[in-house]
Amino acid sequence: AELPPSGSAPTAAYAVHSVLSSLSFLNASGQCHGNVTPDAVHVTESGVAKLFDYYVTCPFDERSGPTDLFRSHERAVASAFRSPERARADLQALTSQGAKGQDSWSAAALIRYVYMDPRAGTGRKVP
């Protein structure tokens, strides 16, 4: 089944909602997904968006900051989906923002992609 085009507001809104719900659950448990990108989202044939790529997911809060696992996979995460603080490896800023700060920045970049990038909605990518 072909996905609706990227301009399909109901499909895009549902995909964004699904991703944000997943991130909310992770962040509430003190975990940071750390790799919120279009490649980490799969859309099923029924149109449900699933968040994948949990290999960087780790505990991350205002006290402990990013773990070695998180820092060791920096280059695996597309630069367009890394916060400026993360891109410049500012550990103090990363620590103060916690998991929500990192995943929120990446989620905002993903939302921009979903609604603005002409490649969205192709090849079973996020609609």
Summary of the structure (lengths in Angstrom):
residues: 127
radius of gyration: 14.5
end to end distance: 12.8
largest distance: 45.9
contacts: 382
relative contact order: 0.23
helix: 53%
strand: 8%
